[in-house]
């Protein structure tokens, strides 16, 4: 899967979806933006398979329509707080929608649930890591070998789909883990 770089999406008052990459002008998202659409859909398919399946079914695998809907439901506001996509990490936003709370796709397409599934032991280690403990601190607290904890952190990193352990914190916090 191609890596998604830093991108900010936003929806204009007329309903058009635009994106901005740092150092470039804003561009309207079209069906020809396969450099954005394909990696985004690949990311959704890998991390949010239930969401991907719902989008594919609803839009009959029309890739632009699938990406457009996902963006509208999860990124739609133009803000300066954080980029919507930053090195493959999706930063969902609270999008104003008249169907919020009654939408049949909420929790699936809108605000999809992550498929990061950790074992009980991995959850325990992840929670301590989220508190700021190092793998050595976690090992001492749990009475485990430091190398065992290090291996478990590597497994968590792989399940979160990140390259660096420090990104585990960001991904799990975004998933309200």
Buried (B, 14 or more C-beta within 10 A) or exposed (E): EEEBBBBBBBBEEEEEBBBBBEEEEEEEBEEEBBEBBBBBBBBBBEBBEBBBEBBBEBBEEBBBBBBBBBBBBBBBBBEEEEBBBBBBBBBBBEBEBEEEEEBEBBEBBBBBEBBBEBEEBBBBBBBBBEEEBBBEBBBEBBEBEBEBBBEBBEBBBEBBBBEEBEBBBBBBEBBEB
